[in-house]
Amino acid sequence: MPYFMWRGVNLSGADCKGKMFARNIDRLDEELFKRNIALLSYKQLSTLWLSHAYSSHILIFFERLAVLMNAGILLPDALALLADTMHPVRLQLIIEKMYADIQNGFSLSQALTEHAVLFDNMVVQLVHVGQEAGALPKALLALNAYGSAHQIFMRKMRSALMMPFISLLFFGALAFFIIVFLLPTVTDVLTGLRHEIPPLTQIFLSVAAFMRSWHMLATVSIACFLIVGLWYYLKNAGRCYWDAIVLKIPYINKIVIHRDIGWFMSSVALLLRYGVAMVPALAIARCIIQNQIINELTEKVEQNVAAGDSLSTALQKVSQTYATQDIIAMVHVGEESGTISNMLEEAAEVYHGRITSVFNVLSTVIQPLILVVLGLMIALLILAIYTPLFNMIDALG
């Protein structure tokens, strides 16, 4: 959509100027006229260098869209309103495109899929769940709550790792200078005195020789190529292998399991609350699960329920790693009392709380772990430098 820089005059005769997206000049003139501004001149600008939209902007967008829809404003009208008020400007362009797609008959989840960089599969599927349940504003607010919690965790993690990371970066630059430039000079003097070079120092000298040669550039290039190729393979054909590996990594597997099962139960609860039957609700909510291994397990749950089992019985047949006894008991109580949607929502909250606990453990452990690694690296470097120095002093003595 074109992006214009315009200049105009308002009712009091004062000059006005600004920037705005518009489908064409007539649309630009109409929008300014609504603001009591007469268009005098305009210039179309390039959108190439516009600032990008980040997760914080997306969360604000979801929150405002939910507020407008809860106030009774229809989705297209709410998008049209947000397209004029949201920041940054590139997000306005995306919202305008979504507005045009919805006007052409697309759903909001379908419109989001065209912007996969900003809206991942979980976001799209949760919006789809909200649409199927007729509770889109609630789904948008749930997305906002999850995104806000994730941002808080990442902020805590960054603050905890900032000092160790800066120390590690400074140490890396200093170590590079010492290994590449200083250490060879010292060892050259030691070699001239016909004194034996310590084994640890020889290792560092080999590293320095490698870093000064063309082999370093070739190795880095090959490594980058392999990393990109591996990433592409794991994102496509090798996705199932990667999902299986993730579920074997301590702490990370807990985050993945609790995230996927928690959102699965939350989505089922939302669908049941707004009149969707159990089996269709399980089928729709299963689409939100990102890990393929967990997705296959929930498919078995869906099949067992379709065959006549209760949800608690179907969960009982799944590995206890994914549905623990306390969660199964909560689901069973909900089935017996006729409050299954409420109990599933509470079970989802339990899973979300477990994610927070794992995050807290990781943020507590990672910082001292990095400091320990940094201390070991410093100790090795000191030994590699001071040992030949002491040997040189002994040789001169």
Secondary structure, DSSP 8 states (H G I E B T S, - for coil): --EEEEEEEETTS-EEEEEEE-SSHHHHHHHHHHTTEEEEEEEEE-STT-----HHHHHHHHHHHHHHHHTT--HHHHHHHHHHH-SSHHHHHHHHHHHHHHHTT--HHHHHGGGTTTS-HHHHHHHHHHHHHT-HHHHHHHHHHHHHHHHHHHHHHHHHHHHHHHHHHHHHHHHHHIIIIIHHHHHHHHHHTT----HHHHHHHHHHHHHHSHHHHHHHHHHHHHHHHHHHHHHTTTHHHHHHHHTTSTTHHHHHHHHHHHHHHHHHHHHHHTT--HHHHHHHHGGG---HHHHHHHHHHHHHHHTT--HHHHHHTS-TTTS-HHHHHHHHHHHHHT-HHHHHHHHHHHHHHHHHHHHHHHHHHHHHHHHHHHHHHHHHHHHHHHHHHHHHHHHH-
